[in-house]
Amino acid sequence: MSDHAGDKSPDTNEESASAGGLTSGSTDFNAAMIHLYRGEVSRSNTWRMRLDATTNWAVVTTGAALTFAFGTTESSAVVIPIVSLLTLLFLFIEARRNRYYELWTHRVRLLENNFFADFLSPLSGSDDQSAWADELTESLRRPAFPITLLEALGRRYRRNYAPLFLILAFSWLAKVYIHPIEATGWGEFLERAAIGPFSGWFVLTMGCFFNGGLIALGIFTVGLRRSDTEVLGKLPRGYMRFAARLRAATREALDIDLASFKPHLGVGRKHLALIISDQVQAVSQPLLKELARGVTLLKGTGMYSGKEHGVLMCVLHRAQMESLRSIVHKHDPKAFIVFLRAQDVRGEGFRPINY
């Protein structure tokens, strides 16, 4: 009998070792992955319910505070700023819980997107099948939060807490103004707004900083997308302008797009420009740099002359039309321009395609 009889090949040993003795694709391996998936889904659901519980605390506390504050004219308005600070604590607790929720849900998405999706459509899987397994293994051995605390704070603020803080802020203004009777002037309003040794100006300024800081948190954390476990719209690459951040924050908080409410007349209307030119390089580069708009080169042939021309296609805002005319005229006075009204534009720099 050969000395090597019964020996396993090195490849087999490595494959078994990497799967803890289970061969990838075997019945036992698939059963183990299914049980892992069920366990991670259970933990994800548990932390999801804890997220909802924290939101319920904030809603009930806000409702109780407003009921007390507006119950009688003698009730002090100071309860509203106190509840605002308490709601901020709830937001911090919920953001911390959201990081744990993201940890478990991240593993669930890895299994759904790679392991289970390959069962349904094997040909659509990634070419590198070991990448997701390595990522899952690293998460199991050394658990780490997929998102930062700042991203979690911004996301939970946009999703749940922004309306609560705005309601508390306007309620405080209304309480100070109308109780016990309507204030007759700005001086009386500031006098009522004072809290103990703190003047009305100080209290009002701190309230503006408090709510302004929260709004800034909600807007400027929109671009943080380290986790893909929630249904989040795709954002333009690179630096996002304030308007783009505001639109993205509105979509996430209210499931609406501010651009969809724009008037039909105004600078927000989109146009499609077709530029027929023999100097496509000279014309396209300024359009890319000065207008910050994408340009696509098409090929066209003049039916009268039989000569081939370049056709540049560019989508732009109405306010940029005059700038485009100047740029084209400067670099190719013989160019031919056609402007068409664009009914709906989706893609990078405009509205997300999947919205």
Backbone torsions as a table, in degrees:
resi	resn	phi	psi	omega
1	MET	NA	138.0	-178.2
2	SER	-68.2	145.5	178.5
3	ASP	-63.7	-20.8	-176.0
4	HIS	-98.2	5.5	-179.3
5	ALA	-63.9	134.1	178.2
6	GLY	85.6	-8.5	178.4
7	ASP	-70.4	146.7	176.1
8	LYS	-92.9	148.6	177.9
9	SER	-67.9	154.1	178.0
10	PRO	-57.4	-37.2	-178.9
11	ASP	-63.6	-39.7	-180.0
12	THR	-65.9	-42.3	179.3
13	ASN	-61.7	-43.4	-179.1
14	GLU	-65.1	-40.6	-178.9
15	GLU	-65.8	-40.9	-179.9
16	SER	-67.7	-39.9	-179.0
17	ALA	-66.1	-39.4	-178.3
18	SER	-68.2	-23.0	179.9
19	ALA	-107.2	20.3	178.6
20	GLY	64.8	32.8	-179.5
21	GLY	92.3	-5.0	179.3
22	LEU	-105.9	131.9	179.9
23	THR	-77.8	130.9	-179.9
24	SER	-59.2	129.7	-179.9
25	GLY	93.8	-10.1	179.2
26	SER	-75.1	168.6	-179.3
27	THR	-63.5	-42.5	-179.8
28	ASP	-66.0	-38.9	179.1
29	PHE	-63.7	-45.7	179.6
30	ASN	-63.2	-39.3	178.5
31	ALA	-64.3	-40.7	179.5
32	ALA	-64.2	-41.2	179.5
33	MET	-66.3	-37.2	178.6
34	ILE	-64.9	-42.6	178.0
35	HIS	-65.8	-37.5	175.7
36	LEU	-62.4	-43.4	179.7
37	TYR	-61.8	-44.2	-179.9
38	ARG	-63.0	-39.1	178.7
39	GLY	-66.2	-42.0	-179.7
40	GLU	-69.2	-35.6	176.6
41	VAL	-64.0	-39.8	179.3
42	SER	-63.0	-45.2	178.9
43	ARG	-66.5	-37.7	178.5
44	SER	-62.7	-43.4	178.9
45	ASN	-64.3	-37.7	179.3
46	THR	-61.3	-45.8	-179.2
47	TRP	-74.0	-27.0	175.0
48	ARG	-64.7	-41.0	178.1
49	MET	-67.6	-32.6	176.9
50	ARG	-68.3	-33.6	174.6
51	LEU	-62.4	-46.1	179.9
52	ASP	-63.1	-35.9	-179.9
53	ALA	-63.1	-41.9	179.5
54	THR	-64.5	-40.5	176.9
55	THR	-62.2	-40.3	178.1
56	ASN	-61.7	-40.5	176.6
57	TRP	-56.7	-47.1	-177.3
58	ALA	-64.1	-42.0	-179.0
59	VAL	-65.8	-45.8	-178.8
60	VAL	-65.0	-42.9	179.3
61	THR	-63.1	-42.2	178.3
62	THR	-63.2	-45.6	179.0
63	GLY	-61.6	-42.7	179.6
64	ALA	-64.7	-40.6	-179.0
65	ALA	-65.2	-42.6	-179.5
66	LEU	-68.8	-35.9	176.7
67	THR	-62.8	-41.7	178.7
68	PHE	-68.6	-44.2	-175.2
69	ALA	-64.9	-40.1	-176.8
70	PHE	-98.8	5.1	-179.4
71	GLY	-66.3	-41.0	178.9
72	THR	-137.7	159.0	178.7
73	THR	-71.9	-20.4	-179.4
74	GLU	-83.8	-12.9	-178.9
75	SER	-63.8	138.6	-177.2
76	SER	-77.8	144.6	177.5
77	ALA	-79.7	-8.5	-176.5
78	VAL	-65.9	-20.3	-179.9
79	VAL	-63.6	-29.3	-177.3
80	ILE	-69.7	-47.9	174.6
81	PRO	-60.6	-35.3	178.3
82	ILE	-64.0	-44.3	179.0
83	VAL	-66.8	-32.0	176.3
84	SER	-61.5	-42.3	176.8
85	LEU	-66.0	-38.4	178.0
86	LEU	-65.8	-39.1	177.0
87	THR	-65.3	-34.5	175.4
88	LEU	-62.9	-38.1	176.0
89	LEU	-64.1	-40.8	176.7
90	PHE	-61.6	-39.6	178.0
91	LEU	-61.7	-42.2	178.9
92	PHE	-64.6	-42.9	178.4
93	ILE	-62.7	-42.7	-179.3
94	GLU	-67.2	-37.3	177.1
95	ALA	-63.9	-39.6	178.1
96	ARG	-65.4	-41.1	176.8
97	ARG	-66.5	-34.5	179.6
98	ASN	-63.2	-32.2	178.3
99	ARG	-66.4	-39.6	175.8
100	TYR	-67.2	-41.2	177.7
101	TYR	-59.5	-41.8	179.2
102	GLU	-64.8	-34.4	179.8
103	LEU	-60.8	-51.5	-177.8
104	TRP	-70.9	-39.6	-178.3
105	THR	-69.0	-29.9	176.7
106	HIS	-60.7	-41.6	177.8
107	ARG	-67.1	-39.6	178.1
108	VAL	-60.0	-43.2	-179.5
109	ARG	-67.4	-35.1	176.4
110	LEU	-60.2	-44.9	-179.9
111	LEU	-69.2	-41.4	-179.2
112	GLU	-66.8	-42.9	-173.1
113	ASN	-77.8	-21.3	-175.7
114	ASN	-118.5	-53.5	-176.2
115	PHE	-73.2	-55.1	-176.5
116	PHE	-75.6	-35.9	179.9
117	ALA	-63.1	-32.5	179.2
118	ASP	-68.8	-26.3	175.0
119	PHE	-66.2	-41.4	-176.4
120	LEU	-76.2	-37.8	-178.0
121	SER	-143.3	82.1	-175.6
122	PRO	-59.3	-33.4	-175.4
123	LEU	-75.2	-15.8	-177.7
124	SER	-91.4	0.8	-178.0
125	GLY	-71.1	166.6	179.4
126	SER	-71.4	149.4	178.2
127	ASP	-67.0	-33.7	179.6
128	ASP	-96.9	89.3	-176.1
129	GLN	-74.5	-16.2	-177.9
130	SER	-84.6	-16.0	-175.4
131	ALA	-64.1	-48.4	-178.2
132	TRP	-69.7	-33.4	177.4
133	ALA	-65.7	-40.2	176.9
134	ASP	-64.5	-40.0	179.2
135	GLU	-65.2	-41.4	177.9
136	LEU	-66.7	-41.0	178.5
137	THR	-61.6	-43.0	178.9
138	GLU	-63.1	-38.4	178.7
139	SER	-67.9	-35.0	179.0
140	LEU	-72.8	-39.5	-178.2
141	ARG	-78.8	-40.8	-179.0
142	ARG	-132.2	80.4	-177.8
143	PRO	-59.0	135.0	177.5
144	ALA	-143.5	145.3	-179.2
145	PHE	-67.5	131.4	179.5
146	PRO	-69.7	-23.5	-177.6
147	ILE	-126.3	157.9	178.8
148	THR	-82.3	164.8	177.9
149	LEU	-64.4	-35.6	179.9
150	LEU	-63.6	-43.8	178.0
151	GLU	-64.2	-40.3	179.5
152	ALA	-65.1	-40.8	177.8
153	LEU	-61.3	-47.1	-179.8
154	GLY	-63.4	-41.1	-177.5
155	ARG	-67.8	-44.6	-179.8
156	ARG	-69.3	-33.2	176.4
157	TYR	-63.2	-47.0	-179.1
158	ARG	-65.9	-39.6	-173.7
159	ARG	-73.5	-39.6	-170.1
160	ASN	-130.8	-38.9	-164.3
161	TYR	-93.2	-18.7	-179.9
162	ALA	-57.3	-47.0	177.7
163	PRO	-62.4	-37.0	-178.7
164	LEU	-64.2	-46.3	-179.4
165	PHE	-66.9	-37.0	178.2
166	LEU	-68.3	-38.5	176.7
167	ILE	-63.1	-43.4	179.1
168	LEU	-63.9	-40.6	-178.7
169	ALA	-64.7	-48.8	-179.5
170	PHE	-69.4	-30.7	177.4
171	SER	-67.0	-38.8	177.9
172	TRP	-64.2	-43.6	178.1
173	LEU	-60.8	-43.3	-179.7
174	ALA	-66.8	-40.7	-179.7
175	LYS	-62.8	-46.8	-179.4
176	VAL	-64.6	-35.0	-175.1
177	TYR	-77.7	-40.2	-169.8
178	ILE	-97.7	-19.0	-175.1
179	HIS	-111.1	136.3	0.0
180	PRO	-75.4	-25.9	171.6
181	ILE	-138.2	167.6	-178.3
182	GLU	-60.6	136.3	178.6
183	ALA	-67.5	139.2	-177.2
184	THR	-87.6	-11.8	-179.0
185	GLY	-168.3	175.2	-178.0
186	TRP	-64.6	-37.1	179.9
187	GLY	-63.8	-42.5	178.6
188	GLU	-66.2	-37.3	178.2
189	PHE	-61.7	-45.3	179.6
190	LEU	-65.8	-35.0	178.2
191	GLU	-64.4	-40.0	178.3
192	ARG	-71.2	-29.7	-177.1
193	ALA	-73.8	-15.6	-179.0
194	ALA	-62.2	142.0	178.2
195	ILE	-124.9	105.9	179.5
196	GLY	58.7	-126.8	-179.2
197	PRO	-76.7	-7.0	-176.9
198	PHE	-90.1	128.4	-178.0
199	SER	-71.3	165.7	178.4
200	GLY	-63.5	-37.7	177.4
201	TRP	-61.0	-43.4	-178.8
202	PHE	-64.6	-45.4	-179.3
203	VAL	-63.5	-43.0	-179.7
204	LEU	-66.0	-40.1	179.1
205	THR	-65.5	-43.8	178.9
206	MET	-64.3	-35.9	176.9
207	GLY	-64.6	-38.8	177.6
208	CYS	-65.9	-42.7	178.2
209	PHE	-64.5	-40.8	-178.5
210	PHE	-61.9	-53.9	-178.0
211	ASN	-73.6	-33.8	176.0
212	GLY	-64.5	-38.8	176.9
213	GLY	-64.2	-38.0	178.3
214	LEU	-67.7	-41.0	178.5
215	ILE	-64.2	-41.4	177.3
216	ALA	-63.2	-38.5	176.5
217	LEU	-59.7	-44.2	-178.7
218	GLY	-66.7	-35.8	-176.3
219	ILE	-80.7	-45.9	-171.0
220	PHE	-86.3	-0.2	171.2
221	THR	-102.2	6.3	179.8
222	VAL	-61.8	-38.0	-176.1
223	GLY	-73.3	-8.4	179.2
224	LEU	-78.5	117.3	-176.9
225	ARG	-137.5	54.6	-178.2
226	ARG	-76.7	-20.9	-179.2
227	SER	-114.8	142.2	179.8
228	ASP	-113.0	23.7	-174.8
229	THR	-82.3	-24.0	178.5
230	GLU	-101.1	162.1	179.4
231	VAL	-80.2	99.5	-177.0
232	LEU	-123.0	137.7	178.8
233	GLY	-69.4	150.2	177.5
234	LYS	-74.5	144.2	-177.1
235	LEU	-114.6	156.4	177.0
236	PRO	-60.4	146.5	178.9
237	ARG	-73.8	155.8	176.0
238	GLY	77.1	-157.7	-175.8
239	TYR	-68.0	131.9	178.7
240	MET	-100.8	129.6	174.8
241	ARG	-69.4	161.3	-176.5
242	PHE	-58.4	-42.6	-179.0
243	ALA	-61.5	-38.9	179.1
244	ALA	-67.0	-40.1	177.8
245	ARG	-64.3	-42.0	180.0
246	LEU	-63.6	-42.7	177.8
247	ARG	-63.0	-42.9	-179.9
248	ALA	-65.2	-40.1	178.4
249	ALA	-64.8	-38.1	178.5
250	THR	-66.7	-41.5	178.0
251	ARG	-61.0	-41.7	-176.9
252	GLU	-73.3	-35.7	-176.2
253	ALA	-81.0	-40.8	-172.4
254	LEU	-119.2	-0.9	-177.5
255	ASP	57.8	36.3	174.6
256	ILE	-132.0	160.1	178.3
257	ASP	-116.6	120.9	-179.2
258	LEU	-56.7	-32.4	-177.7
259	ALA	-64.9	-25.2	-178.9
260	SER	-72.8	-12.1	179.8
261	PHE	-104.3	10.5	-179.0
262	LYS	-70.5	148.4	177.3
263	PRO	-68.9	159.0	-179.1
264	HIS	-70.2	-26.9	178.2
265	LEU	-109.0	133.0	178.6
266	GLY	145.3	-178.1	-174.3
267	VAL	-73.3	-13.6	-177.1
268	GLY	-78.3	-10.7	-177.2
269	ARG	-68.8	140.5	179.8
270	LYS	-96.8	145.9	177.8
271	HIS	-131.8	150.9	175.5
272	LEU	-106.5	123.5	179.8
273	ALA	-106.2	127.8	173.7
274	LEU	-110.7	118.1	-175.9
275	ILE	-115.2	113.9	178.2
276	ILE	-96.4	115.8	-172.7
277	SER	-150.2	154.0	172.5
278	ASP	-97.8	2.5	179.5
279	GLN	-121.5	57.2	-171.7
280	VAL	-64.8	-37.3	179.6
281	GLN	-68.0	-43.8	-179.2
282	ALA	-65.6	-31.9	-178.3
283	VAL	-85.0	-40.3	-172.5
284	SER	-69.6	-37.8	-176.7
285	GLN	-62.3	-46.5	175.6
286	PRO	-62.2	-34.5	177.9
287	LEU	-63.5	-40.9	179.2
288	LEU	-66.4	-41.7	-173.8
289	LYS	-84.4	-47.0	-173.2
290	GLU	-82.3	-37.0	-179.6
291	LEU	-95.5	-13.7	-178.5
292	ALA	55.1	42.5	179.1
293	ARG	-121.4	145.3	177.1
294	GLY	-71.2	145.1	-179.2
295	VAL	-129.1	133.6	179.6
296	THR	-117.1	132.1	-179.3
297	LEU	-95.1	124.2	174.1
298	LEU	-115.1	164.7	178.0
299	LYS	-111.7	134.1	178.9
300	GLY	-137.6	154.1	-179.7
301	THR	-123.7	125.3	177.1
302	GLY	-69.9	123.7	-176.2
303	MET	-70.4	-26.9	-179.8
304	TYR	-79.1	-47.3	-176.6
305	SER	-91.9	-20.3	-175.9
306	GLY	71.9	12.2	-177.8
307	LYS	-92.8	141.8	179.6
308	GLU	-84.6	135.5	179.3
309	HIS	-127.2	158.3	171.7
310	GLY	-88.1	140.0	178.1
311	VAL	-120.5	114.3	178.8
312	LEU	-94.9	128.4	178.7
313	MET	-111.8	128.4	-175.3
314	CYS	-144.0	131.2	174.9
315	VAL	-100.3	130.9	-174.5
316	LEU	-147.6	166.5	174.9
317	HIS	-78.0	158.1	-178.2
318	ARG	-60.6	-35.8	-178.4
319	ALA	-66.7	-16.3	-178.4
320	GLN	-94.9	-1.4	-175.6
321	MET	-63.6	-43.8	-178.9
322	GLU	-65.4	-38.0	177.2
323	SER	-63.7	-38.5	178.2
324	LEU	-64.3	-42.6	178.6
325	ARG	-58.7	-43.6	-178.6
326	SER	-64.3	-42.6	-178.6
327	ILE	-64.1	-45.8	-178.3
328	VAL	-64.9	-43.9	-178.3
329	HIS	-64.7	-34.9	-178.9
330	LYS	-67.2	-39.7	-173.7
331	HIS	-97.6	-19.6	177.0
332	ASP	-155.5	86.8	-178.4
333	PRO	-60.6	-19.7	-178.5
334	LYS	-91.2	2.7	-177.8
335	ALA	-66.8	158.1	179.7
336	PHE	-117.3	125.4	-175.4
337	ILE	-118.8	135.8	174.1
338	VAL	-126.7	126.9	176.2
339	PHE	-105.9	129.7	177.7
340	LEU	-123.3	140.5	177.3
341	ARG	-74.5	128.0	180.0
342	ALA	-93.9	120.9	-178.0
343	GLN	-69.9	-43.5	-178.4
344	ASP	-150.1	129.4	-178.8
345	VAL	-124.7	125.2	179.3
346	ARG	-133.2	142.8	-179.2
347	GLY	139.5	-175.2	-175.7
348	GLU	-60.7	129.0	-177.7
349	GLY	94.2	-15.8	177.3
350	PHE	-124.1	-142.0	177.7
351	ARG	-79.7	147.0	179.1
352	PRO	-59.7	146.2	-179.3
353	ILE	-65.7	-36.4	-174.1
354	ASN	-88.8	10.4	179.7
355	TYR	-88.3	NA	NA
